[in-house]
């Protein structure tokens, strides 16, 4: 029996008892009429016994019969009303036992709005939470293994070179000062690369765990991008790349951490140089739209496969072509970019086709969320 007005198990029991009592009362009423009729017929026929006297059925026997009938009717009625509910309780119990055995795909149907329905709903939520926790733990274990393998691979290469060059110079005392200095310079550059990789790893850990405090201030995003492109000019020239910067605004004032934003766009520019060398052009666009500063860093190198775009911001992920010596890195550059964008309450997206690979960053001009008047 479905009763939407019943909200608790206590109310349900009271309702079932009330229905059973009403049914029992009607059964007692009709039983009394039936017993009176039968005893009247027997007395009319002259039947006499210990139960049946000249005045009719013995009151004690009549009371006993009525009591038995009342108990039977009440018990049967209450059982009929409660049996479907008890089946639901068994369903919950069996499901909980399955979950306890480790079957986290078991879902408990929520059929009532009382305490047992709430238990079923909470068990389902707990089950989903446990699955999410286990998945996070699995991903954390996978990430830890990736970290170990990536750090071992990325740090071993320059470290091996440093040890090799210094060891060789040490074992060759007859080397001229010019040759000795040449190999020491190579070892020094390798050590600088090793330091850069180490700093990138530590920087990402701080960003991911929100251990890096933001030094917020007002800056001109247009000026920042122009400065970064000037600093990248040697890389553009080295790989024969042309660089274009497009912005129709005189300035784009933005509230943010200048150092982190510089790192964000520096990573995107370096990424564009690494993977856009074949395209011979790097294009950066800046515009203001709906209180946001929107930056697009575009390269015209190889097209990123659609099935890999969703993994670009994953820690330690590198597309197949990036595993070469020329473009290899920690695989943290874009992950760091995403973390910095999130710290500034912005968004980042990627699209890649024959028209180019576009990294689009959208940053709010004001971090406080207050309305911003466009500056034309």
N, C-alpha and C positions, 0 to 999 in steps of 0.2 A: 504494500500500500504506500503510494507516494504522497507525501504531505509536505508541501513547500513551506507551510507556515511553521514547521517544526525545525528548530535550529540547533538543538542539543540532544544528546543521548538521553538525558534525564527527562526532557519533555517527551521524547519518543516512548520511553518506558511508561510514563504516566498516561499517555494517549492509548497505548496498547492495553494497559490495565483497565482504563475506563471503557474501552470497546468490549473487552472480555466480560466486564461486570454487567454491561447492558445486555449483551447476548445471554449471559447466565441468568439474569433477571427474567428475560422473556422465556427462556427455557424452563425456569422454575414455574412461571405462571402457567404455561401450557401443560407442564407435567402435573401440576396440581389439579388442573381441570381434567386431564386424562385419568389420573389416579382416582379422583372422585367419581368419574363416570364408571370406571371399571369396578370399583368397590360397590357402587350402587347396584350394578347389574348382578354382581355375585351375591349380594345380600338379598336381592329380589328373587334370585334362584334358590335361596335357602342354604347357601354355602356358609359353613361355619368352621373356624380353625383357630389356632393360637393367634393368628394375625387378624382374623376377621371375626368380629363379634356382632351382636344384634344391632349395635349402634354404628357399624361400619368398620373401616380399617383402624387398627390400633394406632393411636397417635405416635407412639414411639417408633413403630415400623414406618409410618408415613414420614416422620421426620428424618429417619435414617435413609429412606429412599430418596427424599428430596436433597439431602446432603450429598449423597453419592452422585446423583445426577448433576447437581450444581458444580461439584468439584471437577467431574469429567468434562462438562461443557466449558468451564472456565479454562482448564488446562489445555484442552484441544484448541479452543479459540485463540488463546494467547500463543500457543506453539505455532499455529497457522500464521498469525501475524508476524511473529518474530523470526520464523525460519529463514526467510529470504535475507533478512538482515544478518543473521548468524552466518549464512553462507558467505556474505560479503566479508564478515570478520575473518572467516577461514581463508578467503582469497587474499586478504591483507597479510595474514599470518604466513601463508605459503610463499607469497612474494618476498616478505621480509627474510624468510629463511633462505630463499634463492639469492637475495642480495648478500646475506651473511656468508654464503658459500662462495661469493665472488662473481656471481652473474650480474653485472651492472647494466645489462641491457633489459632487465625486467622492469616493466612499467606497471604501476598499480592504478587501476581505473578509479577515478574519483566519482562515486555514485551518490554520495550524500553531502549535506552541508554541515553535519554535526562533527563531533570530535573525531570520529573514525575517518570521515572524509578529509578532515584537516590533517590527520596522521598520514593518510595516503598521499595527499598533496605535498606535505613536508618530506615524506620519504622519497618522492619523485625528485623534489628539489635537491635533497641531500645526495641522491644517487647521481644527478647531473653534476653537482658540485664535486663529488668524489672523482667522477670521470674527468672533469676539467683539471682537477689537481693532479691526477695521475698523468694526464696528457702534458701538463706543464712540467711535471717532474721528468717525463720521458724526453721532452724537448730540451729541458735543462741539461739532462745527461748527454743528449746528442750534441748540444751546444758546447758542453764542456769537452767532449771528445774532439769536436771541431776546433775548439780553442787550442787544445794540446797539440793536435796535428798541424794546425795552421801556424802557431807560434814556433813550433819545432822546425817547420819547413822554412818559414820566412826569416827566422833569426839565424838558422844554421848556415844559410848560404853566405851572408856577409861575414859572419863570425869565422867560418872556415877560410874564407879569403884572407881575412885579417891575420889569422894565425899562420896561414901559409906564406903570405908575403913577408911578415915580420920574421918568421922562422928561417925563411930562405936568406933574407938579408943578414940575419944573425950568424948563419953558418957560412957566409961568404965574406970573410974579412978583406979579401983582395979586391972587392968591388970598388969602382971609382965612386967618388962622392956624388957625381951626377946621376949614375945608375941607382945608387943607394937612395938618393932623395926622390927619384922617380917612383920607386916601389913603396917608399914610405908615404908619399903623397897618395898613392892608390889605396894603401891600407887606411890612411886617414879618411878618405872619401867613403870607404866601406864602413868605417866606424861611425861616421856621420849618418849614413843610411841606417845603420843599426840603431842609433839613437832616435832617429825619426820614427822608425817602426815601433820602438818601445814607447815613445811618447804618445803615439797614436793609440796604442793598446790601452795605456793608462787613461788617456783622455776619454776614450769610449766608455770605459768602466765607470768613470765619474759621471759622465752624462747619463748613462743608463740607470744608475742608482740615484740620480738627482743629487749628487754630492757636490756639484759645481754650482755656486751661487751666481746669479745673473747680475752683471753690473749694467743696469739699465741707464740709458741716456738717449738724447735726441741726436740723430745723424741724418745726413743726406745720402740716401741709398744710391742716387745717381752718381754722386762723387765717389762713393765706395766702389762701385762697379768699374768706373773709369780707372781708378787707381789700381784695382786688381788686374784689369786687362793690361795696363802698362807694365805691371810686374811680370805678367805672363808673356810679354813680348819676346824674350829670348827663346821660350819654348815654341811660340808661333813661328819664329824665324828658323829655328832648328829643323822643324818638320815641314817647312814650306807652306805654312798655313796663313791665310788671310783672316783678319778679325774685323767684325763689324759690330758697332754698338748703336742701337736705335732707341731713342727716347725723345718724345716731343715736349716733355715737361722741362721747365727751367731747373726745378729741383723736386725731389720726392722726400719730404721729411718723414722720418719713421722713428718710432720709439723701440729701442732694442739694445742688446749687448753687442757693441761694435766688434769686439774681438771674435765672438762666436759667429756673428753674421759674416765676418770676413773669412772665417774658416769654412763656413757653409758654402759660400760662392767660390772660394778658392778650390775646394774639393770638386765642385761641379765643373769648373773651368779645366782643372787638371784631368778630370774624367773625360771631358769633351776632347781634349788634346790626345789622350791615350787612344780613344776609340774612334776619333774622327779624322785621323791623319789622312786616310784615303780620300776624304771628301774635300780637302784643301780649303775648307771654310768653317770658321766658328762665328756664330751670330748670337748676340745677346740683345734681348728686347726688354724694355722696362716701361710700364704704364701704371697709372693710377686708375682704380675702378672700384666704386662703392666702398670707399674708405679702406681699400686694400692696395698694397704695392705688389704688382705682379711681375715676376721676372721669369723670362724664358731663356734657357741656355740650349742652343741648337747646334748639333753637329751633323755632318752629312756623310758619316762613315757607314759601316755595315749596319744593316737592319737587325735590331734585336728580335729574336723569335718571340712570338706572342706568348708561348708557354713559359718563357723565362722572365717576362716583364714583372710578373707578380713576385718574383724572388729577388729582384735587384736590391731591395733594402734589407734583405735578410743578412744577419751577421755572418761574416766569413764567406758569403756567396760570391762567386766570380763566374761570369759566363765563360764558356769554353775557350774563346779566343783570348781571354785575359790571362790565361795561364802561361803565356810565353814570358820570356825574360824581360821583354820590352815593357809589358804592361802589368806584370804581376805586382801584387801588393798584399796588404793584410786582408783585403776583402771587407774592410770596415769603413771605407770612405763614404759610401752612400748610406750606410747605417748611421754614421755620425751626422750626416746631413739631415736625415729624418728626425733624429733626436733633437737637433738644434731647432728645426722647424716646429716640432711639437712644443718645445720649451717656450717658443714665441707665439703659441696658439695659432699657428698657420697650417697650411696643407701643402703637399707636394704630390705631383702626378707625373706620369711618364707615358709618352706615346712614341711609337717608332714605325715608320713606313718608308716608302721610297721618297717621300718629301722631307725626310730627315728624322733624327731622333731628338725629341723635345723634352727637357726637364722643366716643368712649370712649377714655380714656387709662389705661393700666395701668402703674404704676411699682413696682418692688421697694422695700420698706421699708428694706432693707439692701443697699448696693452690693457688700459683701464676699461676698455669697452665703451668709452664715452663717444658721442658723436663727433665726427671730424669734418671740418669744413674744407672742401677741396680747394687747394691752392693752385690757381691757374697761372 
